[in-house]
Amino acid sequence: MKPNNTPTKIISSIQDFYNGRDPEEIYTALEIDKDCFDSWIRDFGSIANELLELGDENETLRTMFTNLSLVNQSLRNSLDALTRTDSKIFELLLKKRGTGNLRFP
């Protein structure tokens, strides 16, 4: 392994290979031979594959979080609108609660 081929470059090149990049391009860019790259795939292939899967899962979770945040904000806005328009009813109920008479007028 050349000194400039760090673990990050190795994992990145294997991920590029898994994503369909031509192996010859990878060999040329990293200035290595086929046997070296094959040994990288044997040694680091599972790590690269797991990182790809975690990236996909992370994107799914980000999308879920964004959707839930939008729903939460919408519900809060609806609740705020409800409490503003019906504040007189709430005030009346609170006043009646203090007297013990909760019948609606």
Rosetta constraint file for C-alpha pairs under 8 A:
AtomPair CA 1 CA 5 HARMONIC 6.57 0.50
AtomPair CA 1 CA 32 HARMONIC 7.86 0.50
AtomPair CA 1 CA 36 HARMONIC 7.53 0.50
AtomPair CA 5 CA 9 HARMONIC 5.77 0.50
AtomPair CA 5 CA 10 HARMONIC 6.46 0.50
AtomPair CA 5 CA 30 HARMONIC 7.29 0.50
AtomPair CA 6 CA 10 HARMONIC 6.28 0.50
AtomPair CA 7 CA 11 HARMONIC 6.11 0.50
AtomPair CA 8 CA 12 HARMONIC 6.02 0.50
AtomPair CA 9 CA 13 HARMONIC 5.98 0.50
AtomPair CA 10 CA 14 HARMONIC 6.30 0.50
AtomPair CA 10 CA 40 HARMONIC 7.13 0.50
AtomPair CA 10 CA 44 HARMONIC 7.89 0.50
AtomPair CA 11 CA 15 HARMONIC 6.18 0.50
AtomPair CA 11 CA 44 HARMONIC 6.77 0.50
AtomPair CA 11 CA 45 HARMONIC 7.68 0.50
AtomPair CA 11 CA 47 HARMONIC 7.51 0.50
AtomPair CA 11 CA 48 HARMONIC 5.42 0.50
AtomPair CA 12 CA 16 HARMONIC 6.17 0.50
AtomPair CA 12 CA 48 HARMONIC 7.47 0.50
AtomPair CA 13 CA 17 HARMONIC 6.25 0.50
AtomPair CA 13 CA 26 HARMONIC 6.61 0.50
AtomPair CA 14 CA 18 HARMONIC 6.25 0.50
AtomPair CA 14 CA 40 HARMONIC 7.75 0.50
AtomPair CA 14 CA 41 HARMONIC 6.56 0.50
AtomPair CA 14 CA 44 HARMONIC 7.89 0.50
AtomPair CA 14 CA 45 HARMONIC 6.63 0.50
AtomPair CA 14 CA 48 HARMONIC 6.40 0.50
AtomPair CA 15 CA 19 HARMONIC 6.09 0.50
AtomPair CA 15 CA 48 HARMONIC 5.76 0.50
AtomPair CA 15 CA 49 HARMONIC 7.04 0.50
AtomPair CA 15 CA 52 HARMONIC 7.23 0.50
AtomPair CA 16 CA 20 HARMONIC 6.46 0.50
AtomPair CA 16 CA 21 HARMONIC 5.46 0.50
AtomPair CA 17 CA 21 HARMONIC 4.92 0.50
AtomPair CA 17 CA 22 HARMONIC 6.70 0.50
AtomPair CA 17 CA 23 HARMONIC 6.34 0.50
AtomPair CA 17 CA 26 HARMONIC 7.76 0.50
AtomPair CA 18 CA 49 HARMONIC 7.89 0.50
AtomPair CA 21 CA 25 HARMONIC 7.40 0.50
AtomPair CA 21 CA 26 HARMONIC 7.60 0.50
AtomPair CA 22 CA 26 HARMONIC 6.78 0.50
AtomPair CA 23 CA 27 HARMONIC 6.23 0.50
AtomPair CA 24 CA 28 HARMONIC 6.18 0.50
AtomPair CA 25 CA 29 HARMONIC 6.06 0.50
AtomPair CA 26 CA 30 HARMONIC 6.12 0.50
AtomPair CA 27 CA 31 HARMONIC 5.65 0.50
AtomPair CA 27 CA 32 HARMONIC 5.14 0.50
AtomPair CA 27 CA 33 HARMONIC 5.98 0.50
AtomPair CA 27 CA 34 HARMONIC 6.78 0.50
AtomPair CA 27 CA 37 HARMONIC 7.31 0.50
AtomPair CA 28 CA 32 HARMONIC 6.75 0.50
AtomPair CA 32 CA 36 HARMONIC 6.40 0.50
AtomPair CA 32 CA 37 HARMONIC 7.10 0.50
AtomPair CA 33 CA 37 HARMONIC 6.57 0.50
AtomPair CA 34 CA 38 HARMONIC 6.10 0.50
AtomPair CA 35 CA 39 HARMONIC 6.23 0.50
AtomPair CA 36 CA 40 HARMONIC 6.34 0.50
AtomPair CA 37 CA 41 HARMONIC 6.31 0.50
AtomPair CA 38 CA 42 HARMONIC 6.34 0.50
AtomPair CA 39 CA 43 HARMONIC 6.06 0.50
AtomPair CA 40 CA 44 HARMONIC 5.52 0.50
AtomPair CA 40 CA 45 HARMONIC 6.96 0.50
AtomPair CA 41 CA 45 HARMONIC 4.40 0.50
AtomPair CA 41 CA 46 HARMONIC 7.98 0.50
AtomPair CA 42 CA 46 HARMONIC 8.00 0.50
AtomPair CA 44 CA 48 HARMONIC 6.32 0.50
AtomPair CA 45 CA 49 HARMONIC 6.10 0.50
AtomPair CA 46 CA 50 HARMONIC 6.06 0.50
AtomPair CA 47 CA 51 HARMONIC 6.18 0.50
AtomPair CA 48 CA 52 HARMONIC 6.32 0.50
AtomPair CA 49 CA 53 HARMONIC 6.33 0.50
AtomPair CA 50 CA 54 HARMONIC 6.08 0.50
AtomPair CA 51 CA 55 HARMONIC 6.08 0.50
AtomPair CA 52 CA 56 HARMONIC 6.38 0.50
AtomPair CA 53 CA 57 HARMONIC 6.19 0.50
AtomPair CA 54 CA 58 HARMONIC 5.92 0.50
AtomPair CA 55 CA 59 HARMONIC 6.27 0.50
AtomPair CA 56 CA 60 HARMONIC 6.35 0.50
AtomPair CA 57 CA 61 HARMONIC 6.19 0.50
AtomPair CA 58 CA 62 HARMONIC 6.13 0.50
AtomPair CA 59 CA 63 HARMONIC 6.25 0.50
AtomPair CA 60 CA 64 HARMONIC 6.25 0.50
AtomPair CA 61 CA 65 HARMONIC 6.05 0.50
AtomPair CA 62 CA 66 HARMONIC 6.12 0.50
AtomPair CA 63 CA 67 HARMONIC 6.19 0.50
AtomPair CA 64 CA 68 HARMONIC 6.12 0.50
AtomPair CA 65 CA 69 HARMONIC 6.00 0.50
AtomPair CA 66 CA 70 HARMONIC 6.26 0.50
AtomPair CA 67 CA 71 HARMONIC 6.32 0.50
AtomPair CA 68 CA 72 HARMONIC 6.00 0.50
AtomPair CA 69 CA 73 HARMONIC 6.09 0.50
AtomPair CA 70 CA 74 HARMONIC 6.12 0.50
AtomPair CA 71 CA 75 HARMONIC 6.18 0.50
AtomPair CA 72 CA 76 HARMONIC 6.18 0.50
AtomPair CA 73 CA 77 HARMONIC 6.13 0.50
AtomPair CA 74 CA 78 HARMONIC 6.18 0.50
AtomPair CA 75 CA 79 HARMONIC 6.10 0.50
AtomPair CA 76 CA 80 HARMONIC 6.06 0.50
AtomPair CA 77 CA 81 HARMONIC 6.14 0.50
AtomPair CA 78 CA 82 HARMONIC 6.11 0.50
AtomPair CA 79 CA 83 HARMONIC 6.13 0.50
AtomPair CA 80 CA 84 HARMONIC 6.18 0.50
AtomPair CA 81 CA 85 HARMONIC 6.25 0.50
AtomPair CA 82 CA 86 HARMONIC 5.94 0.50
AtomPair CA 83 CA 87 HARMONIC 5.36 0.50
AtomPair CA 83 CA 90 HARMONIC 7.92 0.50
AtomPair CA 86 CA 90 HARMONIC 6.47 0.50
AtomPair CA 87 CA 91 HARMONIC 6.07 0.50
AtomPair CA 88 CA 92 HARMONIC 6.14 0.50
AtomPair CA 89 CA 93 HARMONIC 6.16 0.50
AtomPair CA 90 CA 94 HARMONIC 6.12 0.50
AtomPair CA 91 CA 95 HARMONIC 6.14 0.50
AtomPair CA 92 CA 96 HARMONIC 6.10 0.50
AtomPair CA 93 CA 97 HARMONIC 5.91 0.50
AtomPair CA 93 CA 102 HARMONIC 6.72 0.50
AtomPair CA 93 CA 104 HARMONIC 7.97 0.50
AtomPair CA 94 CA 98 HARMONIC 6.46 0.50
AtomPair CA 95 CA 99 HARMONIC 6.84 0.50
AtomPair CA 96 CA 100 HARMONIC 6.18 0.50
AtomPair CA 96 CA 101 HARMONIC 5.34 0.50
AtomPair CA 96 CA 102 HARMONIC 5.37 0.50
AtomPair CA 96 CA 103 HARMONIC 7.87 0.50
AtomPair CA 97 CA 101 HARMONIC 6.23 0.50
AtomPair CA 97 CA 102 HARMONIC 5.80 0.50
